[in-house]
Amino acid sequence: MSQRVLALSGGVGGAKLALGLSRILAPGALTVVVNTGDDFQHLGLSVSPDIDTLLYTLAGINDPETGWGRSEETWSFMAALEALGGPTWFRLGDKDLATNVTRTARLGAGATLSTVTCELCRALGVSVNVVPMSDAPVRTQVQTPQGWLGFQDYFVRLRCEPPVQALQYQGAAQATPAPGFRAALGEPLDAIVICPSNPYLSVDPMLSIPGLREGLSTQAAPVIAVSPIVAGAAIKGPTAKIMAELGVEQSAVSVARHYQGLIDGFVLDSRDQAMAEAIRAMGIAVTVTQTVMQSLADREDLARVTLEFAGLLASRRGELTEDHVGTGSR
């Protein structure tokens, strides 16, 4: 396909669709903006989990079982760290450690996260333009009965067990979109795709950057969200649990409502087809398809359906514009 596409992605779920998009689009046509609200400092290293999941997935070297981390990983570093009594709750494999050491060294030398991510793309043979949402630190914080927790403390160390009472994105008010993000928004796009990532933990950190939600919603290209909820459950991660704890119905309708005012279209799983009319009543167009991506073919098929849907919405918008111009000229 010759379309130019901007995708917003978190980790595993978003990476699956990003891979599908990359395989059906022409080289250079896809920019993936990645959540960095999960980033943190650990063992003196600058760790960017979602960026690395995207890079490893697009490079074809991700762990096929977990979806994150590297394939055929070894764990000598973690074993030695454990023997020394060091913290092992956040596991860094030996190959993954090399990525994080490289990132930390380059950032320490004054490079931006955007520059480092671009360098890692080249080193891993990734041709997709992968960019962080911002070069400034934005950190997702989770309020629980134990107080405010850093995201990785909540997500990995405590295994998402504490109830979530609120979320905040520390540093967002001072952040600006990364240069690659701004450049993509300034180009003529055919589609903006919100991948099936956690709306609260992966997408909202991006939308919390001042002016970004408005910048996306005013684009000429249709904005399409793919549901991360199927039959009331999250495909991956704690999305449904967080929704329940925040008092939000665990359904695709709730996700569409969360994005209302931003998106033009919503990709709904066939198991939730009965919800289509409720979403259309919000003024959001709907297409129904298989959204669970278990194979590479599934990733490509969902990417193709999503972009065809965007093309349909763009053509409808063009027809409406022509009708308006025609009416006004009579």
N, C-alpha and C positions, 0 to 999 in steps of 0.2 A: 504493500500500500504506500501511496505517496503523501499521505496525510502527515501534518506536523502535530505532535501530541505532547502535552504536558501532563504528567501523572504525579499525584501526591501519594506518598507511601510511608507506612510504618515498616514493621519487620516482616515476619514470615508470610502472612497472608498477602500483604501488598507486594512482596517480592515475587510471589507466584504469578500474579497478574502482570507485573512489570516484565517478567521473563516472557510471558505470552505476547505482550505488546512488542517487545524487542524482536521477536521472531517473525512477526508478520509485517512490521513496518520497514521502510527503506533505511539503510544506514544513515545515522545522523538525524533521523526524524523524531527521535524520542528523547525527552528530558525527564528525568525522575528526580523530584525534590523529596528529600528524606527527612523524617522527623529526627531531631536531635535532642528532644526533651528527655530522652533516656540516657544521654551521655553522662558520664561521671568520672571522677578520679578514683583509681583503685591501685594500690600498691605503687603509687607514684606514676601511674600510667594514665593517659587520656584515652578512655574507652568510649567508642561510638557503636553500640550494638546494632542499631538499625542500619546504619551505613554499611557496616561490615556484612550484615545479612544480605543486603542488596548486592554488594560487590561479589560475594562468594556465590550467590545464586546466579547472577548474570555471567560469571566466569565459569560456571559449571563445576565448582569445587565445594559446594555446600554439603553438609551432612544430610543425606537423603532421609534419614530417620527423624531427626529433630527439626530439620528445615533451617537451623541456625548452626553456626560453627562450621568447621572445615571437615571435609571427608577424610577418612583414613588418618584421623587425628591421633597424636600420641600425647601422653600425660606425664612425662618425666618431670617437668617443672613443678606441677601440682604435687606430685609425690614427694619431691624434695622439700617443697614449701611446707607440706603437712608434717614432715619429719622434723622440721625446725620449729614447729608450733605456730606457723603463720596462718592467716585466715584463708580458708578454702571454700567458703560459701559461694563465691563467684568464681566459676571455673574457667580458667584460661588454658586452652590446649597449647602445645608447643608451637604449632604453625600459626595459630591465632595470636599467640604472644608476639610473634615476629611482626605482625601487622600493627599491633598496638605500640610496640617499641618504636617502630618506624614513625608512626603518627606522632608519638610523644616527642621524639627527637626533632622532627621537622617543625612542630609547633613551638618547641623550645628555642629553635633557631630563628623564629619570627615569621614563619609561613602561616597563612590563614588556613582554616579548616577546608575551605573551598579548594585552595591550591593543593593541599595534601590529598584530598579526596580525588582530585584529577590525576595526581601522580600515581596513586594507588590503582586507579582505573587503568592507566597505561601499563603499569607493571603487571597487572593481572590479565591484560588483554581484553578489557571491557570497552567496547566501542560506544556504549550508551553514555549520554551525558548525565552523570549522577552528581547531584549537588546537594549540600546541606541546606536546610531551610534558612539558616542564618549563620554567619561567622561569629556572632555574639552568643555567649552562653545563655540558653533558656533551659531551665531545669524543672521538670514536672515534680510537684510535691503532692503527697497524698495525706489527707487528714484522716486519722483513725482514732479510736479510743486511747491509743498510746501516744497521741500527739501527732505532729507533722512528721512525715517520714520522707526521705529521698526515695525516688522511684525504685531504684534497684534494691534498696532495703525492703521495700514493700513487696516487690515483684519476685525477687530471687531469694533473698535471705529469709523472708517470712512467708514465701510461697503464696502470696496474695490472700493469706488467711484473715488478717484483720479487716473488719468491716470498713468500707470507704464512706466517709461522711462528707468530704468535699475534695476538690482538686484545685490546684493553682499552678501557674506557670511562671516561676520566678525568673525575673530578668526580661520577660516578654515586652514589657512597656518600654524598655530602653533598646530593644533589638530592632534591626531592620532586615529585610530579606537579603539573602546572599546575592552577590552580583549575578551568578548564573540563574537564579530565580527571577531577578528583575529583568534580565535579558530575555528569558523565555516569555515572560508576560508582555514584553515589548514587541515580540514577533507576531506575525499573523499565524494564528493557531487554528487547527481544524477541530480540536477537542481538548477539553480538560477533564481528566479522569481522576476521581477520588477512589483509590483502590480499596478493597475490602479489609481495611485496617480498623483498629479500635477507634471509634469517633472521639472518645474522651482522652485516651492516652497517646494516640498517634497523630490524629488530624487536628484536634483542638490546639495543641501546642503551636502548630503552624498558623492556624487562624487567629491565635491570640496576638500575633505580631501586628502592631497598629497599621491599619489601612489595608491589610492583606485580604481580608474577607471581602471588602468592598472592591478591591482591585480585581479579584477573581470573578465576582458577580457581575461586573460591568464589562467583561470581555465579550467580544463578538462571538467567540466559539462557545458552543454548548458545554455546560458543566454537568458531567454525569457521575453519579455515585453508584458504586456497586455494594450491595448489602453484605455486611459481615455477619448478619444474623440469619439463620435458616431454621425454620420451624421452632422458633423460640430459643435457640441455642447458638452460641458462638462457634464458628468453625475452629478457631484457634484463640487461646488466651482467655482473659477474664472479662470480656465485654459484657456478657449476660449477667454475671455476678455483680459487676459494678452498677449496671443499670438497675438491678433489683435493689441494691443497697442505697441508691440515690432516689428511689421511689419512682423509677421510670419503667413502664411496661416493657418486658423483654420481647420485642417484636421488631420486624423490619419497618413497620409503620412508625415506630418511635424513632428509628434511625433517620427515616425520610423527614420526619418532623424536625429532628435536630438540625438538619441541613436546609430546612425550608427557607426560602429567600436567597439561597446561594446556588442551588442546583436547578437545572432545567429538566433533568431526567434521572430516573432511578432504575437500576437493574435488579430485578426481584427474582429470587429462586422459584422454580416451578412448584415447589412444595408450599409456597406461600402465595400462590396465585389468587386466592380468595381475598387477599389484602390489597390487590391492585386498585380497586375502585376507591378505597379509602385514601390511598396515596394520590390518585388523580384528583380527588376532591380538594387537595391542597394546592392544586395548580401545577403539579409535577407530572410530567409524562412518565409512563412506565413501559418497560419491556420485560418479558418473563422468559427465563431460560434456566439451564442448569448452571449453577454458580459454584458448586463444590469442585475444586480443582485437585484431582487425585493423580492425574497423569499429565505429561507434557502436552498431549493432544487437548486435554481439558483446558489447560492454560491458554493455548492458542485459540480454541473455539470461543472461550469467554472473551478474550481480547477482540476477536473478530466481531462478535455480536455487539459488544460495547461500542466499537468504532462505527459499525453500520448504523446503530441506533443514533449515535452522535451525528452522523451524516444525514439521517432522516430528519432529525430535529433542526439541523442547519438549513436543510432545503425548505422545510416548512416555514422557518423564520424568514428565509429569503422571499418566499411567496407572499407572506404577510406584508413584508416591506414593499414589494412591488405593487401589491393591492393598495397599500396606503398611498404610495406615490401616484399611482394611477388615479385614485379618487381625488387626490389633492390637485391634480393637473386639469381636471375637467372643469 
